[in-house]
Amino acid sequence: MAMCPACDHQVRTPSFLNLDGWKHLRCPYCKARLEMKPPRSFLLGALIAPLFVLARQGQLFEIIAFVFLFATIFLVLLESSYPKLRLRKRPQAKPAVWLKFNNPLR
């Protein structure tokens, strides 16, 4: 369970793979629209490829690269299972077609 940033109550969050659940996530107490903060550990993924290139230099670098890879995967899964929430600031989608009922046909 995560904490609502608006009212500090606990909010039940859907699975991080349930996109429809995240799209309609609201705090049951203050009715604030919420979304998941992106996991910060994805930034560590950019270091994986250079480490595996460096791993070709010796067995020690190879062990360091594998440990770093597994630590990054563990941190991504950990942050996804305990997500942090923020208020949704994006406006709702506007309809493509507007129906005007006020103007009668002539």
Beta strands, then each sheet from edge to edge (+ up, - down):
strand 1: 2-3
strand 2: 10-11
strand 3: 34-36
strand 4: 85-87
sheet 1: 1+ 2-
sheet 2: 3+ 4-
end
